[in-house]
Amino acid sequence: MIAVPKHKMTADEFLDWVEDLASEAGRFELWDGDVIVRHGPGFAEDGELAQHWDAKGEMFVALREAIAHAGLPCFAAVDGPMVRLSPNRMARPDVLVYCGPRVSRRTREVPNPIILVEVLSPSTRRETTVSS
């Protein structure tokens, strides 16, 4: 079990903390300086609901095809790197689109994405309803 920091963090501090974690530790985001556990340890083995990954895959394909059709210098990524929403917020969207040079697969953060997609699951639907 990973010890989640209890103190407020900046996005840069969060990225440094996440970089040292093994992928099996889980998936984390930063919201108003607080580390949020999106999926705990073992999530990769448990997997996602089929509807969730089907929706992510369909959105990724649709966006990638639209980019190719338009001939834009943009890229779609699914389950990609983090996105800085503010100095104290980092999120990992299900699908994102960014333009410009292709980023490395080792990139921790995509600067200036133009589209962010979060496929609602039962947990994110509850969080969205509560925080709206």
N, C-alpha and C positions, 0 to 999 in steps of 0.2 A: 504494500500500500504506500502510495506517495504522500509525503507531507505537503499539503497545499498551504502556501504562504497565507498568513492571517493579516499581514500588514498591507496597506495600500501600495500599489505599484504604478509606475508609469508604463507606457507601452514599450519603451526601450528596455526597462527592467524586466518586464514580462517576457519579451522576446529572448533575452539572455537566459532567463530561468527555463523557458520551454526548450531552448536549444539543447540543454543538458539532459533532457528526459528521453528515455527509451520510448519508442512508439507504443509499446505495450502498456505504458503508464496510464494511458487514456488520452482524451482530447479536452483541451481547456481553452477558455476565452477569458478576456479581461473586460469587466464592465464597471465603469466608474471607479477604477483602481482595484477592484476586488477580483480575485481569480475565481472563475466559475468552472465547475466540472461539467462538461457537456456529455462526456461518455467516460465512465470509469474504467479501471483496469479490466482486461479481458473482453472489452467491447468488440475487438476485431474477431474474436472467436465466436461471440454470441451473434454477431451480425446485425444487420438492420432488417426491418420489415421489408418484405419484397416490394410493397407499394412505394416505399420511400426511395429505394435505390432505382426502381423503375422510373419514377418521376424525375429523379436527378439525371438519369441517363437520357431520358427523352428530352429534357430541357437542354442538356449539354449538346446533344446531336442537333436539335433545332437551332440553337445559337451558332454552333460551328458551321452549319450549312448556310445560315443567313449571312454570316461573315464572308464565307467563300463566294456566295452568290453576288454579294455587293462588292467583292474585290477589295475589302478593307484590310489595312495592315493591323489586324486585331487578332486576338487569340481567346479561346474559351478554355476554362480549366474546371474540372470537377474535383471536389475534395482537395483543393489546392492549398496554397499558402494563406497566411493570415492577411487581413486587411485592417489598416489603421483607420478607425472611425473618428477618433479624437485623440488627444494626448494621453487619455486614460482609458481608452476602449480599443480592444482588438477582437476581431471576430474571424471565424473561418467559415465563409459561406459554402453552401453545398455546390454552387456553380457561380463562376464569375467570368466577366469579359474585361480584358484590358487591351489597349492599343499601344503600338510602338514596337521596339525590339522584343523578341521572345525572351522571357526570363528563364534562367537556369532551373532545372528540376529541384535544385537544392535551395532555391530562394525561400527565405522565411517570410517575406512580406511582399505583396504586389502593390506598388504605389499607383495611385490614381486609377483604380478600376472604374469602368463606366457602367457596368451592370453587376449587381449582386443578387443572387437568388438563394432564398432559404426555403426549402420544402418543409412545410409544417408536418410535424409528427405529433402524437398525442402530448408529449412533454413540451414542445415549443408552442403548440396551440394553447396550452394552459398558461404558459409564461406570457404569451402575447395578450391573452385575454386579461390577465391580472395586471399587466403593466400598461395597458391601453388607457 
